Amino acid sequence: MGEALSAPRLEGVTLANYGLVQKGMTYEEVAAIFGGPGGLAVEMELAGVRAEIYQWNAAGGGYAQISFLNGKVYQKRKFGLR
């Protein structure tokens, strides 16, 4: 989880932008919404299914964690976004 914690704090990581992230989006689409790259927190592959969780840290505190399954958003969670 070190890369996720050391990911840059971005101005674009807001509650409003978090709401724009939808199931089926790619990492590139999510990174464009938040204004930069996320830090990789977890990655694994099992039976041909690839799962990754990226974390985007907010400039004002808090973060968004976005889970990708085979390269597409399938789950998201947030903490302390404004």
Residue frames as a rotation matrix with the C-alpha (Angstrom) as fourth column:
MET 1
0.571 0.821 0.000 0.00
0.821 -0.571 0.000 0.00
0.000 0.000 -1.000 0.00
GLY 2
-0.119 -0.731 -0.672 3.09
0.637 -0.575 0.513 2.26
-0.762 -0.367 0.534 0.00
GLU 3
-0.836 -0.185 0.516 2.53
0.541 -0.430 0.723 3.56
0.088 0.884 0.460 -3.52
ALA 4
0.109 0.963 0.247 -1.06
0.749 -0.243 0.617 4.52
0.654 0.118 -0.747 -2.66
LEU 5
0.588 0.106 -0.802 0.00
0.745 -0.457 0.486 6.42
-0.315 -0.883 -0.348 0.44
SER 6
-0.307 -0.813 -0.495 2.75
0.434 -0.582 0.687 8.27
-0.847 -0.004 0.532 -1.40
ALA 7
-0.131 0.343 0.930 0.56
0.975 -0.125 0.184 9.18
0.180 0.931 -0.318 -4.39
PRO 8
-0.922 -0.274 0.272 0.37
0.250 -0.961 -0.119 12.95
0.294 -0.042 0.955 -4.93
ARG 9
-0.300 0.835 -0.461 -2.41
0.604 -0.208 -0.770 14.97
-0.739 -0.509 -0.442 -3.35
LEU 10
-0.796 0.037 0.605 -4.52
0.572 -0.283 0.770 16.31
0.200 0.958 0.204 -6.20
GLU 11
-0.842 0.496 -0.211 -6.91
-0.382 -0.825 -0.416 19.29
-0.381 -0.270 0.884 -6.33
GLY 12
-0.455 0.675 -0.581 -9.25
-0.743 0.071 0.665 17.31
0.490 0.734 0.470 -8.59
VAL 13
-0.648 0.240 -0.723 -9.98
0.419 0.905 -0.075 14.65
0.636 -0.352 -0.687 -5.98
THR 14
-0.798 0.494 0.345 -13.27
-0.602 -0.675 -0.426 16.07
0.022 -0.548 0.836 -4.71
LEU 15
-0.504 0.718 0.479 -16.64
0.065 0.585 -0.808 14.70
-0.861 -0.376 -0.342 -3.71
ALA 16
0.399 0.674 -0.621 -18.15
-0.565 -0.353 -0.746 16.17
-0.722 0.649 0.240 -6.89
ASN 17
-0.086 -0.509 -0.856 -15.57
-0.979 0.205 -0.023 14.49
0.187 0.836 -0.516 -9.13
TYR 18
-0.875 -0.159 0.457 -15.89
-0.320 0.899 -0.301 11.24
-0.363 -0.409 -0.837 -7.20
GLY 19
-0.023 0.981 0.192 -19.55
-0.146 0.187 -0.971 11.29
-0.989 -0.051 0.139 -8.20
LEU 20
0.363 0.108 -0.925 -18.53
-0.893 -0.241 -0.379 11.39
-0.264 0.964 0.009 -11.87
VAL 21
-0.731 -0.672 -0.119 -16.70
-0.682 0.713 0.165 8.06
-0.026 0.202 -0.979 -11.65
GLN 22
0.366 0.931 -0.001 -18.97
-0.910 0.357 -0.211 5.33
-0.196 0.079 0.977 -13.01
LYS 23
0.181 -0.204 0.962 -18.82
-0.058 0.974 0.217 1.54
-0.982 -0.095 0.165 -13.34
GLY 24
0.686 0.056 0.726 -17.17
0.630 0.452 -0.631 0.47
-0.364 0.890 0.274 -16.58
MET 25
0.902 -0.420 -0.099 -14.77
-0.427 -0.835 -0.346 3.44
0.063 0.355 -0.933 -16.85
THR 26
0.530 -0.811 -0.247 -11.08
0.538 0.547 -0.642 2.81
0.656 0.207 0.726 -17.51
TYR 27
0.188 -0.600 -0.778 -8.16
0.902 -0.207 0.378 3.86
-0.388 -0.773 0.502 -15.30
GLU 28
-0.742 -0.535 0.405 -7.31
0.665 -0.666 0.338 6.56
0.089 0.520 0.850 -17.85
GLU 29
-0.058 0.815 0.577 -10.83
0.343 -0.526 0.778 8.01
0.938 0.243 -0.249 -17.66
VAL 30
0.746 0.312 -0.589 -10.74
0.636 -0.067 0.769 8.08
0.201 -0.948 -0.248 -13.86
ALA 31
-0.172 -0.898 -0.405 -7.26
0.902 -0.309 0.302 9.64
-0.397 -0.313 0.863 -13.80
ALA 32
-0.646 -0.001 0.763 -8.52
0.511 -0.744 0.431 12.36
0.567 0.669 0.481 -16.17
ILE 33
0.460 0.876 0.142 -11.44
0.384 -0.340 0.858 13.13
0.800 -0.341 -0.493 -13.82
PHE 34
0.789 -0.164 -0.592 -9.17
0.588 -0.080 0.805 13.39
-0.179 -0.983 0.034 -10.77
GLY 35
0.926 -0.378 -0.023 -6.44
-0.365 -0.874 -0.321 15.29
0.101 0.306 -0.947 -12.62
GLY 36
-0.043 -0.999 -0.025 -3.57
-0.970 0.048 -0.240 12.84
0.241 0.013 -0.970 -12.28
PRO 37
-0.220 -0.127 -0.967 -2.43
-0.226 0.971 -0.076 9.31
0.949 0.202 -0.243 -11.55
GLY 38
0.755 0.436 0.490 -3.53
-0.605 0.173 0.777 7.24
0.254 -0.883 0.394 -8.60
GLY 39
-0.385 -0.876 0.290 -1.29
-0.921 0.347 -0.174 5.09
0.052 -0.334 -0.941 -6.46
LEU 40
0.057 0.361 -0.931 -1.61
-0.357 0.878 0.319 1.33
0.932 0.314 0.179 -6.85
ALA 41
0.040 0.050 0.998 -2.71
-0.999 -0.005 0.041 -0.14
0.007 -0.999 0.050 -3.51
VAL 42
-0.090 0.031 0.995 -3.45
-0.280 0.958 -0.056 -3.76
-0.956 -0.284 -0.078 -4.47
GLU 43
0.075 0.202 -0.976 -3.16
-0.992 0.113 -0.053 -5.90
0.099 0.973 0.209 -7.57
MET 44
-0.436 -0.175 0.883 -3.87
-0.351 0.936 0.012 -9.56
-0.828 -0.305 -0.470 -8.12
GLU 45
-0.195 0.391 -0.900 -4.82
-0.940 0.186 0.285 -12.00
0.278 0.902 0.331 -10.83
LEU 46
-0.613 0.107 0.783 -6.76
-0.339 0.860 -0.383 -15.22
-0.714 -0.500 -0.491 -10.35
ALA 47
-0.187 0.529 0.827 -8.20
0.615 0.720 -0.322 -17.53
-0.766 0.448 -0.460 -13.00
GLY 48
-0.481 -0.117 0.869 -7.61
0.858 -0.266 0.439 -14.94
0.180 0.957 0.229 -15.71
VAL 49
0.661 0.698 0.277 -9.35
0.576 -0.708 0.409 -12.13
0.482 -0.111 -0.869 -13.82
ARG 50
-0.497 -0.864 0.077 -7.20
0.674 -0.440 -0.594 -9.12
0.547 -0.244 0.801 -12.97
ALA 51
0.709 0.678 -0.193 -8.13
0.633 -0.492 0.597 -6.93
0.310 -0.546 -0.779 -9.99
GLU 52
-0.531 -0.830 0.172 -6.49
0.661 -0.532 -0.529 -3.63
0.531 -0.167 0.831 -9.02
ILE 53
0.654 0.626 -0.425 -7.28
0.757 -0.550 0.353 -1.00
-0.012 -0.552 -0.834 -6.41
TYR 54
-0.378 -0.719 0.583 -5.94
0.662 -0.650 -0.372 2.52
0.647 0.245 0.722 -6.92
GLN 55
0.286 0.406 -0.868 -6.04
0.893 -0.441 0.088 5.36
-0.347 -0.800 -0.489 -4.44
TRP 56
-0.108 -0.233 0.967 -6.27
0.533 -0.834 -0.141 9.05
0.839 0.500 0.214 -5.30
ASN 57
-0.284 -0.100 -0.953 -5.40
0.936 -0.242 -0.254 11.40
-0.206 -0.965 0.163 -2.43
ALA 58
0.607 0.623 0.493 -7.23
0.686 -0.724 0.070 14.71
0.401 0.295 -0.867 -2.10
ALA 59
-0.321 -0.735 0.598 -5.34
0.315 -0.678 -0.664 17.98
0.893 -0.025 0.449 -1.66
GLY 60
-0.102 0.378 0.920 -7.71
-0.714 -0.672 0.197 18.91
0.693 -0.636 0.339 1.18
GLY 61
-0.674 -0.144 0.724 -7.43
-0.651 0.580 -0.490 15.55
-0.350 -0.802 -0.485 2.94
GLY 62
0.354 0.796 0.490 -9.25
-0.441 0.605 -0.663 12.30
-0.825 0.018 0.565 2.38
TYR 63
-0.776 -0.608 -0.164 -9.03
-0.458 0.365 0.811 9.93
-0.433 0.705 -0.562 -0.55
ALA 64
0.490 0.821 -0.294 -10.92
-0.837 0.349 -0.420 7.95
-0.242 0.453 0.858 -3.18
GLN 65
-0.608 -0.600 0.520 -10.22
-0.380 0.795 0.473 4.27
-0.697 0.090 -0.711 -3.75
ILE 66
0.340 0.669 -0.661 -11.33
-0.913 0.067 -0.401 2.86
-0.224 0.740 0.634 -7.07
SER 67
-0.211 -0.324 0.922 -11.37
-0.180 0.940 0.289 -0.88
-0.961 -0.105 -0.257 -7.77
PHE 68
0.021 0.112 -0.994 -10.89
-0.995 -0.091 -0.031 -2.16
-0.094 0.990 0.109 -11.31
LEU 69
0.125 0.061 0.990 -11.77
-0.072 0.996 -0.052 -5.60
-0.989 -0.065 0.129 -12.60
ASN 70
0.003 -0.268 0.963 -10.12
0.898 0.425 0.115 -6.45
-0.440 0.865 0.242 -15.92
GLY 71
-0.780 -0.549 0.301 -9.39
0.626 -0.702 0.339 -2.78
0.025 0.453 0.891 -16.46
LYS 72
-0.286 0.769 0.571 -12.88
0.129 -0.560 0.819 -1.39
0.949 0.308 0.061 -15.73
VAL 73
-0.745 0.090 0.661 -14.29
-0.629 -0.427 -0.650 0.28
0.224 -0.900 0.375 -12.60
TYR 74
-0.279 0.714 -0.642 -16.45
0.246 0.699 0.671 -2.10
0.928 0.030 -0.370 -10.60
GLN 75
0.520 0.439 -0.733 -16.42
0.822 -0.024 0.569 -0.55
0.233 -0.898 -0.373 -7.12
LYS 76
-0.253 -0.604 0.756 -15.49
0.176 -0.797 -0.578 2.73
0.951 -0.013 0.308 -5.45
ARG 77
0.527 0.361 -0.769 -15.20
0.829 -0.019 0.559 4.06
0.187 -0.932 -0.309 -1.92
LYS 78
0.075 -0.426 0.901 -14.23
0.123 -0.893 -0.433 7.35
0.990 0.143 -0.015 -0.34
PHE 79
0.257 -0.006 -0.966 -13.10
0.966 0.037 0.257 8.84
0.034 -0.999 0.015 2.92
GLY 80
0.020 -0.250 -0.968 -13.16
0.628 -0.750 0.207 12.49
-0.778 -0.612 0.142 3.96
LEU 81
-0.649 -0.248 0.719 -13.76
0.747 -0.387 0.541 14.03
0.144 0.888 0.437 0.51
ARG 82
-0.174 0.587 -0.790 -15.26
0.355 -0.711 -0.607 17.49
-0.919 -0.386 -0.085 0.28
